[in-house]
């Protein structure tokens, strides 16, 4: 039996694993996809027409931007990843189907490697964005970016479109406005008046299109050139270099939703120490109710969850007596 099982392969889970290594905790990190947000790359079109990532962006020359991503904190996660993968017997590439509570601790059922046992568990499986439904435009859905705020710095002078009315959409639009030449916030429903919305409406380089839906994406070979939006039968063509989806987030929490308390959207509720309502079960990063979709925040959350799990393990003999 392991002392700790960490579920996930992103920044939060890797930070938790690094803490466990430092404290010589007998742990197992089970991941389906390694890297999380730090493992993403931008989709850029260079003169050589080489796609390198997951954001739909058009650059006219390879010199305009580096091919590697520069998300703050990603370098640390890549170093974590290299070190963790050297820990034989402590990493397992697999998909976790469920986590159940037992008298001894927890049973983690995987898709290909049976069940694994541990005294404590950290869930750091992240979330995903509800995709846009655009029949016949699978290339657009694959290429659209999902973190406008994280990529704002690389879009100097570009024109961008953001789809959604979530808090992420508003924050992303506000940050993009400081670097891009024009941002279109395409809001399918009326936007509530908040200080950020009021600030956006004061800018000449931001246009909020309330009540508009994305009808068509114009481009070829995963390179976007424009988007067609529609409201009450009237259409507008928006010339853009990049498009982002900032719709509702869906947490990857299915494996524990039957076990822990979640909010209405399914995000795992945690306290200030990343503990859930189930003793010994912790959650960190974007799958939890803590706010923030930044790599540095996820690193801190993962380390704090591991610290809390370590404290739990140290106190476990007394808790069971």
Beta strands, then each sheet from edge to edge (+ up, - down):
strand 1: 2-7
strand 2: 27-31
strand 3: 91-93
strand 4: 96-101
strand 5: 106-110
strand 6: 115-123
strand 7: 127-129
strand 8: 159-163
strand 9: 182-187
strand 10: 206-210
strand 11: 213-220
strand 12: 223-231
strand 13: 234-239
strand 14: 242-245
strand 15: 249-251
strand 16: 281-283
sheet 1: 3+ 2+ 1+ 6+ 5- 4+
sheet 2: 3+ 2+ 1+ 6+ 16+
sheet 3: 7+ 15-
sheet 4: 10+ 9+ 8+ 14+
sheet 5: 11+ 12- 13+
end
